[in-house]
Amino acid sequence: MREFVSRLKRFNITFYLFDKDCKTISHDIRSGALADFGISKSMRFDRIDVSNILDANYQGIPRVLA
């Protein structure tokens, strides 16, 4: 935890958390619907935590990667 806090201080790290349907958030980003939250249509991310939506009985790998 100390190393994590140290990195937060050293690097330019931003967290975006949304309570949105995972099936529509990529469309929302590409359409500019999240611009009011500081997420432009052209924004790219280094990491995206997808949690358990990769499970075959939820979204599955192909839909998450798309």
C-alpha positions as CSV (number, residue, x, y, z in Angstrom):
1,M,0.0,0.0,0.0
2,R,2.9,2.4,0.7
3,E,4.3,1.8,-2.7
4,F,0.9,2.5,-4.3
5,V,0.6,5.8,-2.4
6,S,4.2,6.7,-3.4
7,R,3.3,6.1,-7.0
8,L,0.2,8.2,-6.8
9,K,2.3,11.1,-5.6
10,R,5.0,10.6,-8.3
11,F,3.0,10.0,-11.4
12,N,0.1,11.8,-13.1
13,I,-2.6,9.2,-12.4
14,T,-6.3,9.9,-12.8
15,F,-9.2,7.5,-11.8
16,Y,-12.5,7.7,-13.6
17,L,-15.3,5.8,-11.9
18,F,-18.7,5.4,-13.4
19,D,-21.9,3.7,-12.4
20,K,-22.9,3.0,-16.0
21,D,-23.9,-0.1,-17.9
22,C,-20.7,-1.7,-19.2
23,K,-22.4,-2.5,-22.5
24,T,-22.8,1.2,-23.4
25,I,-19.8,3.0,-21.8
26,S,-17.5,2.6,-24.8
27,H,-20.2,4.1,-27.0
28,D,-20.6,7.0,-24.5
29,I,-16.9,7.7,-24.7
30,R,-16.8,7.6,-28.5
31,S,-19.9,9.8,-28.9
32,G,-18.6,12.5,-26.5
33,A,-21.4,11.9,-24.0
34,L,-18.9,11.9,-21.1
35,A,-17.2,15.2,-22.1
36,D,-18.7,17.0,-19.2
37,F,-16.7,14.6,-17.0
38,G,-13.4,15.4,-18.7
39,I,-13.4,12.4,-21.0
40,S,-13.1,13.5,-24.6
41,K,-14.0,11.4,-27.6
42,S,-10.3,10.9,-28.4
43,M,-9.2,10.0,-24.9
44,R,-7.3,6.7,-24.6
45,F,-6.6,4.7,-21.4
46,D,-3.5,2.8,-20.2
47,R,-5.6,0.5,-18.0
48,I,-9.3,-0.4,-17.8
49,D,-10.5,-2.7,-15.0
50,V,-13.2,-4.9,-16.4
51,S,-13.7,-7.1,-13.3
52,N,-15.9,-10.1,-13.9
53,I,-17.6,-8.9,-17.1
54,L,-15.1,-11.1,-19.0
55,D,-17.1,-14.1,-17.7
56,A,-18.8,-16.0,-20.5
57,N,-22.2,-15.8,-18.8
58,Y,-21.9,-12.0,-18.6
59,Q,-20.3,-10.2,-21.6
60,G,-17.5,-12.5,-22.5
61,I,-14.0,-11.8,-23.9
62,P,-15.0,-10.9,-27.5
63,R,-17.6,-8.3,-26.5
64,V,-15.3,-6.7,-23.8
65,L,-12.4,-6.5,-26.3
66,A,-14.7,-5.0,-29.0
